[in-house]
């Protein structure tokens, strides 16, 4: 009985190594696919850049670096607040549901999954709906105001979208190159 258990523990790492190695690199005969030629994946490119972030009134709030990653398939945000707090978001067009999605994680462990979105004129609007609270909605709107300014406005509704309360209202100012 001990011999069988010992054999299983030895065999399992070999199986795991073999299966993970199979996914480590694409086969040489397969071309690497990129998202560069898909227009919908570039609807959020206005946010790419290095930014100084302020409140609506102009008070400094932090800085952010937004990069195109994964062959143009996603945007990675690197946020640092004025107080030194940090966070990251990964943003991508999901072709299976035909919507943009965002996954945010802050250094405080706060996670936000914006699973739905829509375009509203030039704005990309993300949504979180809470299954435990059907009337609760969080929306996050990104609006390019001009070539050097993007507004990020977060709001919450507790009455299924009849009224909204601002969580924060940030203005991203592109840093000079």
C-alpha atoms as a printed R data frame, in Angstrom:
    type eleno elety resid chain resno       x      y       z
1   ATOM     1    CA   UNK     A     1   0.000  0.000   0.000
2   ATOM     2    CA   UNK     A     2   2.802  2.458   0.808
3   ATOM     3    CA   UNK     A     3   4.513  1.601  -2.480
4   ATOM     4    CA   UNK     A     4   1.405  2.543  -4.481
5   ATOM     5    CA   UNK     A     5   1.075  5.916  -2.750
6   ATOM     6    CA   UNK     A     6   4.785  6.612  -3.307
7   ATOM     7    CA   UNK     A     7   4.468  5.759  -6.983
8   ATOM     8    CA   UNK     A     8   1.495  8.112  -7.437
9   ATOM     9    CA   UNK     A     9   3.367 11.051  -5.908
10  ATOM    10    CA   UNK     A    10   6.363 10.436  -8.184
11  ATOM    11    CA   UNK     A    11   4.209 10.101 -11.321
12  ATOM    12    CA   UNK     A    12   2.096 13.231 -10.762
13  ATOM    13    CA   UNK     A    13   4.889 15.824 -11.077
14  ATOM    14    CA   UNK     A    14   6.055 14.185 -14.290
15  ATOM    15    CA   UNK     A    15   2.546 14.435 -15.731
16  ATOM    16    CA   UNK     A    16   2.199 18.071 -14.661
17  ATOM    17    CA   UNK     A    17   5.594 18.930 -16.168
18  ATOM    18    CA   UNK     A    18   4.757 17.229 -19.440
19  ATOM    19    CA   UNK     A    19   1.367 18.910 -19.813
20  ATOM    20    CA   UNK     A    20   2.607 22.402 -18.893
21  ATOM    21    CA   UNK     A    21   5.569 22.085 -21.252
22  ATOM    22    CA   UNK     A    22   3.179 21.375 -24.114
23  ATOM    23    CA   UNK     A    23   1.645 24.854 -23.674
24  ATOM    24    CA   UNK     A    24   4.846 26.780 -23.041
25  ATOM    25    CA   UNK     A    25   5.525 27.706 -26.679
26  ATOM    26    CA   UNK     A    26   3.421 27.760 -29.835
27  ATOM    27    CA   UNK     A    27   4.288 25.151 -32.425
28  ATOM    28    CA   UNK     A    28   6.804 26.431 -34.967
29  ATOM    29    CA   UNK     A    29   4.360 25.857 -37.820
30  ATOM    30    CA   UNK     A    30   1.604 28.014 -36.277
31  ATOM    31    CA   UNK     A    31   1.776 31.805 -36.816
32  ATOM    32    CA   UNK     A    32   1.530 33.980 -33.696
33  ATOM    33    CA   UNK     A    33  -1.858 35.685 -33.751
34  ATOM    34    CA   UNK     A    34  -2.144 39.333 -32.790
35  ATOM    35    CA   UNK     A    35  -5.045 41.670 -32.316
36  ATOM    36    CA   UNK     A    36  -3.459 44.583 -34.169
37  ATOM    37    CA   UNK     A    37  -5.778 44.264 -37.172
38  ATOM    38    CA   UNK     A    38  -9.048 44.066 -35.186
39  ATOM    39    CA   UNK     A    39 -10.581 47.588 -35.019
40  ATOM    40    CA   UNK     A    40 -12.806 46.941 -31.982
41  ATOM    41    CA   UNK     A    41  -9.732 46.128 -29.884
42  ATOM    42    CA   UNK     A    42  -8.502 49.689 -30.455
43  ATOM    43    CA   UNK     A    43 -11.607 51.591 -29.287
44  ATOM    44    CA   UNK     A    44  -9.908 52.186 -25.911
45  ATOM    45    CA   UNK     A    45  -6.492 53.185 -27.300
46  ATOM    46    CA   UNK     A    46  -7.212 56.820 -26.381
47  ATOM    47    CA   UNK     A    47  -6.260 55.829 -22.797
48  ATOM    48    CA   UNK     A    48  -2.767 54.557 -23.695
49  ATOM    49    CA   UNK     A    49  -0.013 56.811 -22.361
50  ATOM    50    CA   UNK     A    50   1.632 58.340 -19.336
51  ATOM    51    CA   UNK     A    51  -0.741 60.446 -17.232
52  ATOM    52    CA   UNK     A    52  -0.866 62.878 -14.338
53  ATOM    53    CA   UNK     A    53  -4.275 62.484 -12.707
54  ATOM    54    CA   UNK     A    54  -6.276 65.204 -10.966
55  ATOM    55    CA   UNK     A    55  -9.692 65.621  -9.416
56  ATOM    56    CA   UNK     A    56 -12.361 67.597 -11.246
57  ATOM    57    CA   UNK     A    57 -11.211 70.687  -9.325
58  ATOM    58    CA   UNK     A    58  -7.597 70.218 -10.434
59  ATOM    59    CA   UNK     A    59  -6.124 68.802  -7.217
60  ATOM    60    CA   UNK     A    60  -3.476 66.111  -7.832
61  ATOM    61    CA   UNK     A    61  -4.830 62.562  -7.338
62  ATOM    62    CA   UNK     A    62  -2.020 60.362  -8.685
63  ATOM    63    CA   UNK     A    63  -0.380 59.110 -11.836
64  ATOM    64    CA   UNK     A    64  -1.050 56.290 -14.238
65  ATOM    65    CA   UNK     A    65   0.760 54.464 -17.002
66  ATOM    66    CA   UNK     A    66  -1.430 52.703 -19.568
67  ATOM    67    CA   UNK     A    67   0.252 50.257 -21.939
68  ATOM    68    CA   UNK     A    68  -0.888 48.159 -24.868
69  ATOM    69    CA   UNK     A    69   0.048 44.543 -24.015
70  ATOM    70    CA   UNK     A    70  -0.369 41.014 -25.353
71  ATOM    71    CA   UNK     A    71   0.125 41.943 -28.996
72  ATOM    72    CA   UNK     A    72  -2.437 44.750 -28.854
73  ATOM    73    CA   UNK     A    73  -5.099 42.499 -27.301
74  ATOM    74    CA   UNK     A    74  -5.274 44.320 -23.950
75  ATOM    75    CA   UNK     A    75  -4.469 47.479 -22.008
76  ATOM    76    CA   UNK     A    76  -2.596 47.283 -18.712
77  ATOM    77    CA   UNK     A    77  -3.018 50.135 -16.245
78  ATOM    78    CA   UNK     A    78  -0.402 50.823 -13.566
79  ATOM    79    CA   UNK     A    79  -1.951 53.249 -11.071
80  ATOM    80    CA   UNK     A    80  -0.264 55.085  -8.166
81  ATOM    81    CA   UNK     A    81  -2.384 57.355  -6.001
82  ATOM    82    CA   UNK     A    82  -1.103 60.608  -4.522
83  ATOM    83    CA   UNK     A    83  -0.923 58.824  -1.143
84  ATOM    84    CA   UNK     A    84   1.221 56.021  -2.648
85  ATOM    85    CA   UNK     A    85  -1.432 53.325  -3.013
86  ATOM    86    CA   UNK     A    86  -1.097 51.219  -6.144
87  ATOM    87    CA   UNK     A    87  -3.293 49.095  -8.349
88  ATOM    88    CA   UNK     A    88  -3.524 47.526 -11.776
89  ATOM    89    CA   UNK     A    89  -6.270 46.910 -14.251
90  ATOM    90    CA   UNK     A    90  -6.321 44.645 -17.268
91  ATOM    91    CA   UNK     A    91  -8.749 45.761 -19.975
92  ATOM    92    CA   UNK     A    92  -9.673 43.774 -23.075
93  ATOM    93    CA   UNK     A    93 -12.276 43.372 -25.791
94  ATOM    94    CA   UNK     A    94 -13.993 40.004 -25.343
95  ATOM    95    CA   UNK     A    95 -15.130 38.890 -28.801
96  ATOM    96    CA   UNK     A    96 -17.319 36.099 -27.416
97  ATOM    97    CA   UNK     A    97 -19.662 38.621 -25.731
98  ATOM    98    CA   UNK     A    98 -18.767 41.613 -27.954
99  ATOM    99    CA   UNK     A    99 -17.938 43.845 -24.990
100 ATOM   100    CA   UNK     A   100 -14.943 45.349 -23.253
101 ATOM   101    CA   UNK     A   101 -14.156 44.018 -19.784
102 ATOM   102    CA   UNK     A   102 -11.930 45.262 -16.962
103 ATOM   103    CA   UNK     A   103 -10.375 43.428 -14.034
104 ATOM   104    CA   UNK     A   104  -8.997 45.734 -11.293
105 ATOM   105    CA   UNK     A   105  -6.945 44.784  -8.238
106 ATOM   106    CA   UNK     A   106  -5.631 47.274  -5.706
107 ATOM   107    CA   UNK     A   107  -2.849 46.779  -3.167
108 ATOM   108    CA   UNK     A   108  -5.556 46.738  -0.487
109 ATOM   109    CA   UNK     A   109  -6.910 43.530  -2.048
110 ATOM   110    CA   UNK     A   110  -9.994 45.222  -3.480
111 ATOM   111    CA   UNK     A   111 -11.071 43.498  -6.692
112 ATOM   112    CA   UNK     A   112 -13.539 44.860  -9.234
113 ATOM   113    CA   UNK     A   113 -14.708 42.879 -12.249
114 ATOM   114    CA   UNK     A   114 -16.418 44.999 -14.856
115 ATOM   115    CA   UNK     A   115 -17.919 42.225 -16.957
116 ATOM   116    CA   UNK     A   116 -20.023 44.345 -19.256
117 ATOM   117    CA   UNK     A   117 -19.688 47.554 -21.216
118 ATOM   118    CA   UNK     A   118 -20.985 49.636 -24.076
119 ATOM   119    CA   UNK     A   119 -19.882 52.615 -26.111
120 ATOM   120    CA   UNK     A   120 -21.781 55.841 -25.463
121 ATOM   121    CA   UNK     A   121 -20.583 58.240 -28.145
122 ATOM   122    CA   UNK     A   122 -16.834 58.578 -27.589
123 ATOM   123    CA   UNK     A   123 -17.096 57.120 -24.049
124 ATOM   124    CA   UNK     A   124 -16.408 53.527 -23.032
125 ATOM   125    CA   UNK     A   125 -18.719 52.666 -20.128
126 ATOM   126    CA   UNK     A   126 -18.051 49.612 -17.931
127 ATOM   127    CA   UNK     A   127 -20.611 48.072 -15.542
128 ATOM   128    CA   UNK     A   128 -20.606 45.922 -12.422
129 ATOM   129    CA   UNK     A   129 -23.866 44.396 -11.306
130 ATOM   130    CA   UNK     A   130 -24.008 42.769  -7.867
131 ATOM   131    CA   UNK     A   131 -25.888 39.448  -7.878
132 ATOM   132    CA   UNK     A   132 -26.462 39.738  -4.120
133 ATOM   133    CA   UNK     A   133 -27.975 43.213  -4.561
134 ATOM   134    CA   UNK     A   134 -29.920 43.246  -7.846
135 ATOM   135    CA   UNK     A   135 -30.561 47.010  -7.722
136 ATOM   136    CA   UNK     A   136 -26.852 47.873  -7.169
137 ATOM   137    CA   UNK     A   137 -24.849 48.960 -10.227
138 ATOM   138    CA   UNK     A   138 -21.412 50.520 -10.524
139 ATOM   139    CA   UNK     A   139 -20.515 52.210 -13.784
140 ATOM   140    CA   UNK     A   140 -17.121 53.456 -14.847
141 ATOM   141    CA   UNK     A   141 -17.022 55.873 -17.780
142 ATOM   142    CA   UNK     A   142 -13.880 56.794 -19.747
143 ATOM   143    CA   UNK     A   143 -14.319 59.823 -22.006
144 ATOM   144    CA   UNK     A   144 -11.624 61.374 -24.187
145 ATOM   145    CA   UNK     A   145 -12.149 65.131 -23.776
146 ATOM   146    CA   UNK     A   146  -9.401 66.028 -26.250
147 ATOM   147    CA   UNK     A   147  -6.079 64.521 -27.393
148 ATOM   148    CA   UNK     A   148  -4.423 65.166 -24.011
149 ATOM   149    CA   UNK     A   149  -7.258 64.698 -21.469
150 ATOM   150    CA   UNK     A   150  -9.392 61.692 -20.495
151 ATOM   151    CA   UNK     A   151 -12.112 61.789 -17.847
152 ATOM   152    CA   UNK     A   152 -12.630 58.690 -15.670
153 ATOM   153    CA   UNK     A   153 -15.899 58.924 -13.744
154 ATOM   154    CA   UNK     A   154 -17.109 56.221 -11.346
155 ATOM   155    CA   UNK     A   155 -20.695 56.194 -10.089
156 ATOM   156    CA   UNK     A   156 -22.883 53.871  -8.034
157 ATOM   157    CA   UNK     A   157 -26.632 53.331  -8.108
158 ATOM   158    CA   UNK     A   158 -28.624 51.477  -5.451
159 ATOM   159    CA   UNK     A   159 -31.965 51.839  -7.253
160 ATOM   160    CA   UNK     A   160 -31.291 50.007 -10.539
161 ATOM   161    CA   UNK     A   161 -29.937 53.094 -12.287
162 ATOM   162    CA   UNK     A   162 -32.668 55.620 -11.438
163 ATOM   163    CA   UNK     A   163 -30.185 57.782  -9.525
164 ATOM   164    CA   UNK     A   164 -26.387 57.879  -9.328
165 ATOM   165    CA   UNK     A   165 -23.816 58.930  -6.718
166 ATOM   166    CA   UNK     A   166 -20.269 59.855  -7.800
167 ATOM   167    CA   UNK     A   167 -17.559 57.649  -6.260
168 ATOM   168    CA   UNK     A   168 -14.739 59.628  -7.908
169 ATOM   169    CA   UNK     A   169 -14.209 61.892 -10.901
170 ATOM   170    CA   UNK     A   170 -10.636 61.886 -12.249
171 ATOM   171    CA   UNK     A   171  -9.052 63.755 -15.127
172 ATOM   172    CA   UNK     A   172  -6.055 62.168 -16.847
173 ATOM   173    CA   UNK     A   173  -3.641 64.743 -18.311
174 ATOM   174    CA   UNK     A   174  -1.162 63.332 -20.810
175 ATOM   175    CA   UNK     A   175   2.446 63.959 -19.799
176 ATOM   176    CA   UNK     A   176   4.546 65.822 -22.342
177 ATOM   177    CA   UNK     A   177   6.797 63.489 -24.347
